[in-house]
Amino acid sequence: MREFKELLPYSEALERMLSNPLETGVENVGLENAVGRVLSDDVSSPIDSPPFDRAAMDGYAIRAEDSFGYREGHPVELRVIDDITAGQVSSKAVSPGAAVGIMTGAKMPEGADCVIMQEFTSRSGDTLKLMSKIPPSKNVSVRGEDTHLGDKVLMSGTRLSPRHLAYVRSLGVDAVTVKARPKVSIIVTGDEFNLTKKSEEGKIFESNSLMLSKLLDAIGCDVREMSIVPDDEGKIQDAIASAAGKSDLLLITGGSSFGKKDMAHKLFDKFVFHGVTIKPGRPFGFTLRGGMPCFIMSGYPVAAYVQFCLFVIPYIESAMGTTILKRAFLPIGVERPSALGRMEFVRCRIVAGNVEPIRSSGSSMISSLAMADGYILIDELTEGINPGEMIEFTYFL
Amino acid sequence: MREFKELLPYSEALERMLSNPLETGVENVGLENAVGRVLSDDVSSPIDSPPFDRAAMDGYAIRAEDSFGYREGHPVELRVIDDITAGQVSSKAVSPGAAVGIMTGAKMPEGADCVIMQEFTSRSGDTLKLMSKIPPSKNVSVRGEDTHLGDKVLMSGTRLSPRHLAYVRSLGVDAVTVKARPKVSIIVTGDEFNLTKKSEEGKIFESNSLMLSKLLDAIGCDVREMSIVPDDEGKIQDAIASAAGKSDLLLITGGSSFGKKDMAHKLFDKFVFHGVTIKPGRPFGFTLRGGMPCFIMSGYPVAAYVQFCLFVIPYIESAMGTTILKRAFLPIGVERPSALGRMEFVRCRIVAGNVEPIRSSGSSMISSLAMADGYILIDELTEGINPGEMIEFTYFL
């Protein structure tokens, strides 16, 4: 295409983009508001967990020694001096011959070194008969068994799920330091949009603003400003200026029309790159505007979606030091040819455990995005993939 | 365990649970608020997409016939009668010998049946030279090529992602009918919780309320009430009564202590089942209270998490008619023995494409949840899994 003096291979484009990294700060958030946030620091445990030796079974806390005299038909007799449930602490120490009835989770009374399960005892009043020998430590969760004070329990870069939050909450942590949400603005450019409810000849419904804003939400960004402007240099300049003060990153769609009107080079001094050997999504550009990184994206929703996966997500992942998309190596179900010289982004479904490319894959085929479960990449040097070959599959958000 | 007269196999427990389904309504939501919601009806397209024949390339809209006279060294000459970009409509018809300059996405002018790429033309003023033959329909996206009016474009049960929303927005859809969010309340019971900031002997930090509420959020439920109450029948009764009026479903943790005090049977007339042959998570119970389904869950966070995956998620999936968790068949990296007679929920990591069970897997080991990427299930009749065997892996939320 004429507007691109030079098409860059994807890997090189990625490298150039990432050498202009996004800068974001950090903030402290309560665990209630931390789902999906990314840790900026390791979290260390402020306590041992469990914080004390505790019963791992319902039964009786005894001294193991006391059970050693047991022989078949000759139960050992002990005296029950207390009964405690989880959360209670016995004020009595277990001396030889004594037992404390104990429920799972309760703190081990002093002197006791094991818990004999109820099933191996019989009780009548305060008299307990042991029907088994039991070794020391049996059925006791010892202090710090799961986690020691000072252990690194969550690593910087962890994207927090409910299970991570539950873990650190169980250690007494209430807040964590996370990466600030990158502030992103979106400018959708084009004269082709029908922004009314009525049908307008030659116009189409605009969907990029909704798609990009919801994708940005999903990857933990803070969408600051979203504007839909016609292909008019002045109006685009105004929208950029308005976004600039409040954004860490700017996404502009409709970059293809920039080519025709040579608008891109009026709007931006210099591109880090413009045009990448990928299909779809070739007319992607990266530039800086007063230090603010700007992504010049396609107006076609499919191409913009591909560019989001291939550029925006890795850029945010790198800024946050995390991984957002899930990947797995899976077999491909059918042959899939691909042209040399460009990397192909192939929308695929998972069918019976196999990756199956979607047939209709033109970049105007937005239906294909809705049908697919994710994508594979076929690189510039590969002519295609054969059935049964294992390939890295990336799940869509 | 004494409290369970009968342990049910997991598959049977699931069946009994699902034969008491959750009832939820439907509601209409704007696309802006529809991410993560589940369609209750199929969505049909109100238009053809594209809505008109349009240029798929930048170039000239011509009559293909006009190019047929081309021979090497003998370009065909046409007259450019108009130039249009996307969103513009030409008022001129393309008659024999005429051409309209056209940009990708613009509506095809009347009379033209193909677009010749700029690369195969040379233009001087209004005179255009064609350097190639071109067949009819070339570089034209025909009306309805992606989607026809009336096509079912999204199926009931779809959990809406940004790409689904973009697709239907591009078709002019603004709102969709989705399943109402199930209203769920949580009651955490137990005397063992330290609810202060100070250390309290024999007590632990409560994490189930945070974990369950955030898990419920993540699967699209509406958390209505969350209470932490001591192991006191009256207080639990009060909490249940308070939740009952406003909830479709109730989760109660601390079910194990119910066993000891025989509280469960005072609180609930009758269990659909109580106790399942799974590890961890055995003391799970299901009952109805005035028609409201109640899940009796473990107090141990790991067991409660497992029960959430094995019962709450399938229950909500069934109510919504959707699939929430992602699964893939992957090879297991190491041998993993398992006892017969119970289904084991094994927390695993993915290491270099292989599933690797986490070693420390006691149900008090909440660290293991944070370390794992997901789980495998080893059923009651399997003694273990051998290295290299393919197994269904389920990704955690």
HADDOCK unambig.tbl for C-alpha pairs under 7 A between the chains (distance, minus, plus):
assign (segid A and resid 86 and name CA) (segid B and resid 191 and name CA) 6.46 0.50 0.50
assign (segid A and resid 86 and name CA) (segid B and resid 192 and name CA) 5.14 0.50 0.50
assign (segid A and resid 87 and name CA) (segid B and resid 191 and name CA) 5.17 0.50 0.50
assign (segid A and resid 87 and name CA) (segid B and resid 192 and name CA) 3.40 0.50 0.50
assign (segid A and resid 87 and name CA) (segid B and resid 193 and name CA) 6.71 0.50 0.50
assign (segid A and resid 87 and name CA) (segid B and resid 202 and name CA) 5.31 0.50 0.50
assign (segid A and resid 87 and name CA) (segid B and resid 203 and name CA) 5.04 0.50 0.50
assign (segid A and resid 88 and name CA) (segid B and resid 202 and name CA) 6.24 0.50 0.50
assign (segid A and resid 89 and name CA) (segid B and resid 202 and name CA) 5.83 0.50 0.50
assign (segid A and resid 106 and name CA) (segid B and resid 202 and name CA) 6.65 0.50 0.50
assign (segid A and resid 107 and name CA) (segid B and resid 202 and name CA) 5.28 0.50 0.50
assign (segid A and resid 146 and name CA) (segid B and resid 365 and name CA) 5.43 0.50 0.50
assign (segid A and resid 146 and name CA) (segid B and resid 367 and name CA) 6.61 0.50 0.50
assign (segid A and resid 162 and name CA) (segid B and resid 211 and name CA) 5.20 0.50 0.50
assign (segid A and resid 162 and name CA) (segid B and resid 214 and name CA) 5.50 0.50 0.50
assign (segid A and resid 162 and name CA) (segid B and resid 215 and name CA) 5.88 0.50 0.50
assign (segid A and resid 163 and name CA) (segid B and resid 211 and name CA) 6.24 0.50 0.50
assign (segid A and resid 163 and name CA) (segid B and resid 369 and name CA) 6.21 0.50 0.50
assign (segid A and resid 163 and name CA) (segid B and resid 370 and name CA) 5.93 0.50 0.50
assign (segid A and resid 164 and name CA) (segid B and resid 370 and name CA) 5.05 0.50 0.50
assign (segid A and resid 165 and name CA) (segid B and resid 211 and name CA) 6.82 0.50 0.50
assign (segid A and resid 166 and name CA) (segid B and resid 207 and name CA) 5.12 0.50 0.50
assign (segid A and resid 166 and name CA) (segid B and resid 208 and name CA) 6.78 0.50 0.50
assign (segid A and resid 166 and name CA) (segid B and resid 210 and name CA) 6.37 0.50 0.50
assign (segid A and resid 166 and name CA) (segid B and resid 211 and name CA) 5.05 0.50 0.50
assign (segid A and resid 167 and name CA) (segid B and resid 366 and name CA) 5.89 0.50 0.50
assign (segid A and resid 167 and name CA) (segid B and resid 367 and name CA) 6.31 0.50 0.50
assign (segid A and resid 167 and name CA) (segid B and resid 370 and name CA) 6.75 0.50 0.50
assign (segid A and resid 169 and name CA) (segid B and resid 205 and name CA) 6.95 0.50 0.50
assign (segid A and resid 169 and name CA) (segid B and resid 207 and name CA) 5.49 0.50 0.50
assign (segid A and resid 170 and name CA) (segid B and resid 205 and name CA) 4.99 0.50 0.50
assign (segid A and resid 170 and name CA) (segid B and resid 206 and name CA) 6.03 0.50 0.50
assign (segid A and resid 170 and name CA) (segid B and resid 207 and name CA) 5.19 0.50 0.50
assign (segid A and resid 171 and name CA) (segid B and resid 205 and name CA) 6.67 0.50 0.50
assign (segid A and resid 172 and name CA) (segid B and resid 205 and name CA) 5.94 0.50 0.50
assign (segid A and resid 191 and name CA) (segid B and resid 86 and name CA) 6.43 0.50 0.50
assign (segid A and resid 191 and name CA) (segid B and resid 87 and name CA) 5.12 0.50 0.50
assign (segid A and resid 192 and name CA) (segid B and resid 86 and name CA) 5.12 0.50 0.50
assign (segid A and resid 192 and name CA) (segid B and resid 87 and name CA) 3.38 0.50 0.50
assign (segid A and resid 193 and name CA) (segid B and resid 87 and name CA) 6.68 0.50 0.50
assign (segid A and resid 202 and name CA) (segid B and resid 87 and name CA) 5.32 0.50 0.50
assign (segid A and resid 202 and name CA) (segid B and resid 88 and name CA) 6.21 0.50 0.50
assign (segid A and resid 202 and name CA) (segid B and resid 89 and name CA) 5.83 0.50 0.50
assign (segid A and resid 202 and name CA) (segid B and resid 106 and name CA) 6.64 0.50 0.50
assign (segid A and resid 202 and name CA) (segid B and resid 107 and name CA) 5.28 0.50 0.50
assign (segid A and resid 203 and name CA) (segid B and resid 87 and name CA) 5.04 0.50 0.50
assign (segid A and resid 205 and name CA) (segid B and resid 169 and name CA) 6.95 0.50 0.50
assign (segid A and resid 205 and name CA) (segid B and resid 170 and name CA) 4.99 0.50 0.50
assign (segid A and resid 205 and name CA) (segid B and resid 171 and name CA) 6.66 0.50 0.50
assign (segid A and resid 205 and name CA) (segid B and resid 172 and name CA) 5.93 0.50 0.50
assign (segid A and resid 206 and name CA) (segid B and resid 170 and name CA) 6.02 0.50 0.50
assign (segid A and resid 207 and name CA) (segid B and resid 166 and name CA) 5.13 0.50 0.50
assign (segid A and resid 207 and name CA) (segid B and resid 169 and name CA) 5.48 0.50 0.50
assign (segid A and resid 207 and name CA) (segid B and resid 170 and name CA) 5.19 0.50 0.50
assign (segid A and resid 208 and name CA) (segid B and resid 166 and name CA) 6.78 0.50 0.50
assign (segid A and resid 210 and name CA) (segid B and resid 166 and name CA) 6.38 0.50 0.50
assign (segid A and resid 211 and name CA) (segid B and resid 162 and name CA) 5.20 0.50 0.50
assign (segid A and resid 211 and name CA) (segid B and resid 163 and name CA) 6.24 0.50 0.50
assign (segid A and resid 211 and name CA) (segid B and resid 165 and name CA) 6.82 0.50 0.50
assign (segid A and resid 211 and name CA) (segid B and resid 166 and name CA) 5.05 0.50 0.50
assign (segid A and resid 214 and name CA) (segid B and resid 162 and name CA) 5.49 0.50 0.50
assign (segid A and resid 215 and name CA) (segid B and resid 162 and name CA) 5.88 0.50 0.50
assign (segid A and resid 328 and name CA) (segid B and resid 353 and name CA) 6.60 0.50 0.50
assign (segid A and resid 329 and name CA) (segid B and resid 353 and name CA) 6.31 0.50 0.50
assign (segid A and resid 353 and name CA) (segid B and resid 328 and name CA) 6.59 0.50 0.50
assign (segid A and resid 353 and name CA) (segid B and resid 329 and name CA) 6.31 0.50 0.50
assign (segid A and resid 365 and name CA) (segid B and resid 146 and name CA) 5.43 0.50 0.50
assign (segid A and resid 366 and name CA) (segid B and resid 167 and name CA) 5.88 0.50 0.50
assign (segid A and resid 367 and name CA) (segid B and resid 146 and name CA) 6.59 0.50 0.50
assign (segid A and resid 367 and name CA) (segid B and resid 167 and name CA) 6.30 0.50 0.50
assign (segid A and resid 369 and name CA) (segid B and resid 163 and name CA) 6.19 0.50 0.50
assign (segid A and resid 370 and name CA) (segid B and resid 163 and name CA) 5.93 0.50 0.50
assign (segid A and resid 370 and name CA) (segid B and resid 164 and name CA) 5.05 0.50 0.50
assign (segid A and resid 370 and name CA) (segid B and resid 167 and name CA) 6.74 0.50 0.50
assign (segid A and resid 397 and name CA) (segid B and resid 161 and name CA) 7.00 0.50 0.50
